[in-house]
Amino acid sequence: MPIPLVDWRPHARRLADAHLRPESRWWAPIASVPRHIFVPRWFERTDAGRVVRDGPTDTGAWLDAAYTDTTLVTRIGTVHADHTEPGTTAPPGGWPTSSSTLPTLIVTLYRLASLADTSRTLVTTGTGYGTALACHRLGDHHVTSVDVDPYLVQAATERLDAIGLHPHTAVRDVTGFLPAEFDRIISTVAVRPVPASWLTALRPGGRLVTTIADTGLIVVADRTPDGGARGRVAPHWASFMSARHGDDDEHTTPAAEVWGAADGDGEEVSGSRYPLLDVQNTWDIRSMLHLKVPGVSHRMGRNDDGSWTMRMAHPDGSWARADAPTRREPPTVHQGGPRRLWDTLEKIRTYLNTWGELPLHGAEVTITPDGETTLHRGHWSATL
């Protein structure tokens, strides 16, 4: 496909200058890759929901969006922005299922991977922008890019070809069998646990970099002689979409009946020592909670009378509701179902207040050859 005739290079250089020093090995890739051609359409968040924007019809907005250090969502549920009329609002309730990751986060993952000039590297495709950065750094003959979505692979391959880059691309579930051996595997989709196929595909001493689904945790681990891997939780936060195995996201969410139950009286009613917390927007507490109770969902909002309510719900029927006159006052808590979700959250907050940090910071990671992934630090551990 032809590259749109817009003056994008000054924008790419400004993006590189804003976040990298010129002597960085990643300055040139960020300054040289035309990110806008990988995102001709995207979903922009508005008060009305996520609305499709079309780059070629508004090149100023296109360049501003493409060369800002932000993630651009390109697919929600099964709806791809490329196939949707500009101005269309995405169906409510859908999960983002593909995006162009913010450039500095891609660079962070690549730095954590400790890429050598000859590293044979597997990356996940998405729009293809991250693949293009890897190709500029390593040479396209060292890069393999895979995605479960045939359209994404086709579109990314064509856009990479348009700028003279020809990595190996393939339609493949990244959590399944992988087509070759690699020195590095870098995933911009989240997993839980680490797929055993990655350990099979990694060469001895090879390194994997990924995130744990529904958390902000980045795991960096090197393959060990026994076929497993060892490493650490990186000192950075990141949240990626979970790996898809088909056409749509496979999140298991609490049923409407569970959320409905959270508006009633609890089987257990108590006070709380802590004021309300917007868990969804706290990296460390949210990550710790999702390690303990994977699948829990959160809602928080202000009521018409000015009071605040936080709700938690789980697909197993567990729920909690905390009501408080203000954000600063301790709430009254109602809980129901097989687990006490608020009690779990409160224990995490008590640990943080007692020790000043949560044990997942700097935790060691041990992965068995079959993919069982354990985080551990001191007396604390969590197995995924």
Beta strands, then each sheet from edge to edge (+ up, - down):
strand 1: 41-46
strand 2: 49-54
strand 3: 72-76
strand 4: 79-80
strand 5: 96-100
strand 6: 121-124
strand 7: 143-147
strand 8: 168-171
strand 9: 182-186
strand 10: 202-211
strand 11: 217-223
strand 12: 229-237
strand 13: 268-271
strand 14: 297-302
strand 15: 308-313
strand 16: 319-324
strand 17: 332-336
strand 18: 364-367
strand 19: 373-377
strand 20: 380-383
sheet 1: 1+ 2-
sheet 2: 4+ 3- 5+
sheet 3: 8+ 7+ 6+ 9+ 10+ 11- 12+ 18- 19+ 20-
sheet 4: 13+ 17- 16+ 15- 14+
end
